Amino acid sequence: MAITLYTFGRYWGLPDPSPFVMKADLLLKLSRLPYETARGDMRKAPKGKLPFLRDGETVVADSTLIRLHLEQKHGIDFDRGLSVRDRGVAWSVEKMLEDHMYWALIYWRWMDADNFAKGPKAFFKRAPALLRPMIERAVLKRIRKNLHGQGFGRHSDAEKAVMASRCIEALSQVLGEGRYFMGAQPCGADSTVFAFIAAGLTPYFQSPVQQKLAVTPNLVAYHERMMAEFYPDPPKQ
């Protein structure tokens, strides 16, 4: 049965604006299962977010649950060849990105006025013109509240930059001179690592995350290798 991944589509020179969608898409590429992508609608998504996956009659929402589904239903071991310790390191790094670095990306995309104007603001074009400003304010208020509740939004910009920088340094240290994140063969973590490096590195947005990644040579080279291998058709702006 056909597998369909529901996505936002290509934006900002990225395969997808969401690192979680890029993660799920790369997992499917690594799985070698046949699949297709389709534009999703968050209003119709099972959990109100993208991505979600339809595999026959089964619908799976959340990129991590998509990975677990692929492993369990299709017998795929994304971390084959890794030691027990390396499996733990790889999973831990993924969660560092998803539960910490994610908020840095959100902050500088949405809370920085210039970045918001040339990026996320486009998402509101479908809303009626008269209601658009009110909807934008409501969404920004909710995101600001989420950032404050999670804790990242409570810090100064300088403190946010330091925290993001340490995440990037940790990525660089683990990658080292490896071709893929955990060695000579791609593993599950590569889907997440690539997605967050791509999302942070795009010059479409100016931020301390972009600036730090751009001067971290092994992460830049990793991004270029992964794009050439898995996304040889450059995404349009």
C-alpha positions as CSV (number, residue, x, y, z in Angstrom):
1,M,0.0,0.0,0.0
2,A,1.2,3.5,-0.7
3,I,2.9,5.6,1.9
4,T,2.2,9.4,1.9
5,L,4.0,12.0,3.9
6,Y,2.1,15.2,4.5
7,T,4.3,18.2,4.4
8,F,4.4,22.0,4.1
9,G,6.3,22.0,0.8
10,R,9.4,23.8,-0.2
11,Y,10.1,27.2,1.3
12,W,13.1,29.5,2.0
13,G,15.6,27.4,0.0
14,L,14.8,24.3,2.1
15,P,13.2,21.0,1.3
16,D,10.6,22.0,3.9
17,P,10.4,24.8,6.4
18,S,9.9,22.4,9.3
19,P,12.9,20.4,10.6
20,F,10.5,17.7,11.7
21,V,9.1,17.3,8.2
22,M,12.6,17.2,6.8
23,K,13.5,14.6,9.4
24,A,10.5,12.4,8.5
25,D,11.2,12.8,4.8
26,L,14.9,11.7,5.2
27,L,13.9,8.8,7.3
28,L,11.7,7.6,4.4
29,K,14.6,8.1,2.0
30,L,16.8,6.0,4.3
31,S,14.2,3.3,4.6
32,R,14.2,2.9,0.8
33,L,10.4,2.3,1.0
34,P,8.4,3.8,-1.9
35,Y,6.5,6.9,-0.8
36,E,5.1,10.1,-2.0
37,T,4.6,13.6,-0.5
38,A,1.6,15.8,-0.4
39,R,0.8,19.2,0.9
40,G,-0.7,18.9,4.4
41,D,-3.2,21.0,6.2
42,M,-2.6,21.5,9.9
43,R,-6.3,22.1,10.5
44,K,-6.9,18.5,9.3
45,A,-3.8,16.9,10.8
46,P,-4.5,14.3,13.5
47,K,-2.6,16.4,16.1
48,G,-2.8,19.8,14.5
49,K,0.8,19.6,13.3
50,L,2.9,18.4,10.4
51,P,4.2,16.0,9.4
52,F,1.9,13.1,9.5
53,L,2.1,9.8,7.6
54,R,-0.5,7.7,6.0
55,D,0.6,4.1,5.5
56,G,-2.2,2.1,4.0
57,E,-5.0,2.5,6.6
58,T,-2.7,3.6,9.3
59,V,-2.2,7.3,10.1
60,V,0.8,8.3,12.2
61,A,1.5,11.9,13.5
62,D,4.8,13.1,14.9
63,S,8.2,12.5,13.3
64,T,9.5,10.3,16.2
65,L,6.3,8.1,16.1
66,I,6.7,7.9,12.3
67,R,10.2,6.5,12.8
68,L,8.9,4.0,15.4
69,H,6.2,3.0,13.0
70,L,8.6,2.4,10.1
71,E,10.8,0.3,12.4
72,Q,8.0,-1.8,13.8
73,K,5.8,-2.3,10.7
74,H,8.5,-2.6,8.1
75,G,11.3,-4.1,10.2
76,I,13.8,-1.3,9.6
77,D,16.7,-0.8,12.0
78,F,17.9,2.8,11.3
79,D,20.8,2.3,13.7
80,R,22.0,-1.0,12.4
81,G,25.8,-1.3,12.9
82,L,25.9,1.1,15.8
83,S,27.1,0.0,19.2
84,V,24.7,0.2,22.2
85,R,26.6,3.2,23.4
86,D,26.4,5.0,20.0
87,R,22.7,4.3,19.8
88,G,22.3,6.1,23.1
89,V,24.5,9.0,22.0
90,A,22.6,9.3,18.7
91,W,19.2,9.3,20.4
92,S,20.4,11.9,23.0
93,V,21.6,14.2,20.3
94,E,18.3,14.0,18.5
95,K,16.5,15.0,21.6
96,M,18.9,17.9,22.3
97,L,18.0,19.3,18.8
98,E,14.3,18.6,19.0
99,D,13.7,19.8,22.6
100,H,16.3,22.6,22.8
101,M,17.7,23.8,19.5
102,Y,14.2,23.8,18.1
103,W,13.2,26.7,20.3
104,A,16.2,28.7,19.2
105,L,15.1,28.3,15.6
106,I,11.5,29.3,16.5
107,Y,12.6,32.3,18.4
108,W,14.7,33.9,15.7
109,R,12.3,33.0,12.9
110,W,9.2,34.2,14.6
111,M,10.2,36.8,17.3
112,D,12.7,38.7,15.1
113,A,10.6,41.2,13.2
114,D,12.7,41.2,10.0
115,N,12.9,37.4,9.9
116,F,9.2,37.1,10.5
117,A,8.3,39.6,7.8
118,K,10.2,37.7,5.1
119,G,9.5,34.2,6.3
120,P,6.6,33.0,8.5
121,K,4.4,36.0,7.6
122,A,3.8,34.3,4.2
123,F,1.9,31.5,6.0
124,F,-0.9,34.0,6.7
125,K,-1.6,35.0,3.1
126,R,-4.5,32.5,2.9
127,A,-6.3,34.3,5.7
128,P,-8.8,37.1,4.8
129,A,-7.0,40.4,4.5
130,L,-9.1,42.1,7.2
131,L,-8.5,39.3,9.7
132,R,-4.9,38.7,8.9
133,P,-3.3,41.2,11.4
134,M,-5.5,39.9,14.2
135,I,-4.6,36.2,13.4
136,E,-0.9,37.1,13.1
137,R,-1.0,38.8,16.5
138,A,-2.8,35.8,18.1
139,V,-0.3,33.3,16.7
140,L,2.7,35.4,17.7
141,K,1.3,35.7,21.2
142,R,0.8,32.0,21.5
143,I,4.4,31.3,20.3
144,R,5.8,33.9,22.7
145,K,3.8,32.2,25.5
146,N,5.1,28.7,24.5
147,L,8.7,30.1,24.4
148,H,8.2,31.5,27.9
149,G,6.6,28.3,29.2
150,Q,9.4,26.1,27.9
151,G,11.9,28.5,29.4
152,F,14.0,29.5,26.4
153,G,12.0,32.7,25.9
154,R,12.9,33.9,29.4
155,H,16.6,34.4,28.5
156,S,18.3,37.4,27.0
157,D,19.3,37.3,23.4
158,A,22.9,36.9,24.4
159,E,22.1,34.0,26.7
160,K,20.0,32.4,23.9
161,A,22.9,32.7,21.5
162,V,25.3,31.1,24.0
163,M,23.0,28.1,24.5
164,A,22.5,27.6,20.8
165,S,26.2,27.8,20.2
166,R,26.9,25.0,22.7
167,C,24.4,22.8,20.9
168,I,26.2,23.5,17.6
169,E,29.6,22.8,19.1
170,A,28.3,19.5,20.5
171,L,27.1,18.5,17.1
172,S,30.5,19.4,15.6
173,Q,32.3,17.4,18.2
174,V,30.3,14.3,17.8
175,L,30.4,14.4,13.9
176,G,34.2,15.0,13.9
177,E,35.6,13.9,10.5
178,G,32.8,11.3,9.9
179,R,31.0,11.2,6.6
180,Y,27.7,10.7,8.4
181,F,26.8,11.7,11.9
182,M,27.8,8.4,13.7
183,G,30.4,7.1,11.2
184,A,30.7,5.7,7.7
185,Q,27.0,4.8,7.3
186,P,23.9,6.9,7.8
187,C,21.7,6.2,10.8
188,G,18.5,7.5,12.2
189,A,20.1,10.5,13.8
190,D,21.2,11.7,10.4
191,S,17.7,12.6,9.6
192,T,17.3,14.9,12.6
193,V,20.9,16.3,12.5
194,F,20.6,17.1,8.8
195,A,17.1,18.7,9.2
196,F,18.2,21.0,12.0
197,I,21.5,22.0,10.4
198,A,19.7,22.8,7.1
199,A,17.0,24.8,9.0
200,G,19.6,26.7,10.9
201,L,22.1,27.2,8.1
202,T,19.8,28.7,5.5
203,P,20.9,32.3,4.8
204,Y,17.3,33.2,4.3
205,F,17.2,34.1,8.0
206,Q,19.8,36.0,9.9
207,S,20.4,34.8,13.5
208,P,23.2,33.7,15.8
209,V,22.3,30.1,14.9
210,Q,23.0,30.8,11.2
211,Q,26.2,32.7,12.0
212,K,27.6,30.0,14.2
213,L,26.7,27.1,11.8
214,A,28.3,29.0,8.9
215,V,31.7,29.1,10.6
216,T,31.6,25.5,11.7
217,P,33.4,23.8,8.7
218,N,32.6,20.1,9.4
219,L,28.8,20.9,9.8
220,V,28.8,23.0,6.6
221,A,30.6,20.2,4.7
222,Y,28.1,17.6,6.2
223,H,25.2,19.7,5.0
224,E,26.6,20.0,1.5
225,R,27.2,16.2,1.3
226,M,23.7,15.4,2.6
227,M,22.1,17.8,0.2
228,A,24.1,16.4,-2.8
229,E,23.2,12.8,-1.8
230,F,19.5,13.1,-0.8
231,Y,18.3,16.4,-2.3
232,P,20.3,16.9,-5.5
233,D,17.5,19.0,-7.0
234,P,18.0,22.4,-5.1
235,P,14.8,23.6,-3.5
236,K,13.5,26.9,-4.9
237,Q,12.9,29.9,-2.7
